[in-house]
């Protein structure tokens, strides 16, 4: 029995170096870096790019801050970047963004289709990576029709002209501080053969600015061909915003001297009652002390 236990201990001791080597190899193995590129075009102006870097650490994806990423517009015959857009460094959330510089404007206008290339160099933590995003130039416009309907048109640049696109999902909304609010019951609309969508505006009485303007929004999100497109248009379909100055009126949220009368009465009543009770107790103590001295003199 003792001999078997000794053999087990010896076997475990012999396996320890193998376990240590396997663990060291696992630690030395680099986690793959995942870089994603997104394309954005707002108000049909020169677009911009957003990149995100993350890696799977401890079983879940974590953002990678401080990662340098080189962005290129198109690529040559060898597969390398043709025009350098920018070198960006990710923030604490693993994100970075950049515009297409004016130096590449001619290259951007030359072709209707482009490929964006995101490249990272080899580091101690990650191997080099290369990510591509193919985009077709497109634009989106928004207009209004009778009976407060919103109309959006999606077109792509093809053969030197703007051509309507069918089957693109478009969202129609109203710009608000916390995000876009949809104009009606439908969350999204699909363009017809003329590249148009039409939605009924049902948010009547929506607060607007001082003149009653609200901003209508038409957008295409995460489209595989056209990326992210967005445009806004001001329309006087909202309720005029009238600022009311109630600072000097009596209210619970008013200043100290503008509190409600009933609240002031209760507060001062409590204060007077407490201090009155304390003063009464002090007077009683003084009287008791005097009575005690008079009793001592009589005795």
N, C-alpha and C positions, 0 to 999 in steps of 0.2 A: 504494500500500500504506500509506504513512504517512498519507495523507488519510483512509483508512478507519479506522485506529486512532484518529485524532483525533476522528472523528465518533462512534466508540463511546464514548470518554471523555466527550464532550460529552453524549451521551444518558444515560450513567450519572449525570452531575452533575445533569441535569434531573430524573431519577427520584428522587434522594435526598430532596428535600422531600416527595414523595408518600409514600415509605416511612416517613419520620419522622412524618408526620401520621397515617398508618394505625396505627403503633405507639402513638402517643399516644392515639388513639381507643380502641384495644384496652385500654390500661391504664386509661383513664377509665371503661370499661364496667364496671358493677358485677356481681359474681357473685351469683347468686340465693341467698338464705338459705332453708334447708329446716328447718322446725320440726315435730317430731313430738310428740304427746301420748299418754301411756299412762295407763290407769286401773287402780288396784289397790284391792282390798278384802280385808283380813286378818281372820280370825275374825269375819266378818260385822259389823264395827264400821264407824264412819264412814270412808269411803274417802279415799284421797289420790291425787295426780297426780304424774307424772314427765314432764318435758319434756326434749327434746334439740334442740340447735341445731347445724347443720353447714352447710358450703358447699363447693362443688367448687373446689379451688385446685390449680393445677398438675396438672390431670387426675385428681385423686382427692379424695374427701370428707375434709375436715378439721374437727375440733370447733372451735366458736367460743366462746371464753371471754368472760366479761364482758358477755354480751348480755342486756339487760333484756326480759322477756316478761311481758305482762299476761294473766292467766287469768280467764275469766268463766264463770259457771254460767248456761247457757241464753242466749237472745238475744231482743231485742224484734222488732217488725214491721219495723224498718229494717235488721235484720241486725247490730245492735251488741250488745255484751255487756249482759246484764241485771243480773247480780249479780257484783261484783268479788270474786274469790276471793283473789288475792294478786298482787303484783308480785315476780317472782323474777329472780335474776341467775345465769346459768350459771357453773359452775366451770371448771377447766382442761380438763375432759373434755367440756365443752359440755352438762353435765347440771344439772338443778335439780329440786327436789321441794317439794310443799306439801300441807298438809291442807285440807279444806274447813272454813272457820271456823264456829263455832257460830251466828254471825249469819245464815248461810244454811241452817241446819238445817231451818227450816220450808219454805223453797223446795225443798229437796232432798226432803222427805217428801211434798210436794204432788203430785208426778207420778211415774209409774213410769219414764218415759223422759226423759232429759236430754241436752243437747248442751253439751260443753265447748268454749270458744273461746279460742284462744291468739293474741294480737295483739302484733306488734312495730312500733315506730315507724320512720320513715325516718331513716337515719343516713348518714354519709359513705361507709360501706362497703356498705350494703345498703338496698334499698327496703323499704317497709313490707310486712308479710306478715300473713296471717290463716289459721289452721288450725282445723278443727273435728273433734270426736270425739263421735259419737253413742253413748250407752250406755243399756242397759236394766238397771234394778235387778235384781240376782239375789243369791242366797245359796247357799252350799254347806255341807253337814253331813257328818260322818263318824261311822260307828258300826262295831261289830264283830258278827260272827255266829258260829255254831258252827264248830268245826274251824279256828279261827283264820283266818276270812275277814274281809276289810275291805269295808265297804259305804259308798258315798258317794251323796248325794242332791243334785241340782242343781234349784233352783226359781227362777222369775222372778216378780216382783211384777206381777200382771195383774188388772185390774178389782177392786182392793182386796183381793186375796187372793194367797197364794203358790201358784203352779201349777207342777207338775213339767214339766221340759223334756226333750224327746227329741233325741238326736243330738248331744250335747255331748261333746267329747273331754275326758276327765278322767285325770289322772295320780295314781297311788297310790304313796306312798313312805314312807321313814323319814328323819327329820331327822338329818343328821350335820354335823360341823363343816365339811367340805369341800363340802357340797351334799347334796341329797336323793338317797337310794338307793332304787331301785325295790324293791317288796316281793316281786316274783316275776320271771317270765320276760317278761311283757308290759310294754311301755313305756308304753302308754296304753290306756284303756277308753272305750267309747262308751255314753252313757246310753240306757236302753230307754224304752218308753212311760210308765213310772212315774218317769222321771227318775233312775233308779238305775244304779250300776255295782257289780260285785262282783269282788274279786280275792283270790286265795289268798296268805296270808302264808307265804313259803318261807325267809325269812332266820332260821331257828331258831338259837339260840345267839348272836344279835347282842348285843354288850356294851351294857348299859344303865347306869343310875345305881346308887346304893347300894342302892336297893330293887328293882332290876331293871326299872325303867320305861324304855320307849323312846317316842318321839313319832311317831305315825303322821301322815302328811300326805296331804291330798286337795287338789288344785289344778287350776284351769283357767287355761291360759296363752294370752295373745294372742288371745282369742276376739273375733271381729268385732262381736258383739252385747253381750257381757257383760264384756269386758276381762279382767283377771287376778283370779281369786278363789283364796283359800287359807285352809285351816283345819287345825288340829292337834289331836291327842287323845293323851293319855298312856295307855299300856297296859303291864301287867307281863309282857311277852313276851320280855324280854331277860335276859341273864345278869347277875347282881349284880356290881357293880364292887367289888372288894376291893383297897384300896391296900396294897401291900407296901413295907415300909421296909427296903431292902437297902443302906442307906448304909454300915452298919458291917460288911458282909460283904466278904470278899476277892473282888475282881473286877477285870477290866481297866479298867472305868470308875470304880473306887473311888478314894478319896482316897489320898494318898501313903503313909499308914501302913496302908492296907487293900488294897494290891496283892497279886497272887498270889505265893506263896512262891517259886515257880520264877523269876518275873520279878525279884523282889528279889535272889535268889541270882545270877542272871546279871548284873544291873546292878552289884552290889557286887563281883563277881569281876572285871569289866572295869575298874572303878575301881582296885581293889587291884593288878591286873596292870600297869596303866599307871603308877600312882605308884610301884610297886615297881621297875619297869624304870628309871624316871627316877632314883630314889634309888641304885640299883645303878650307874648310869652316873656319878653324882656321886661315889660312893665310889671307882670306878675312876680317875676323873680326879685325885682327891686322892692316891691311891697312886702314880699315874704322876708327879705333881709331886714327891712325896717321893723317889721313886727317882731322879728327875732331879737333885735337890739332893745326894743321897748320891753320885751318880756324879761330880758336879762337885768335891766335897770330896776324893774318892779321886784324882782327876787333879791 
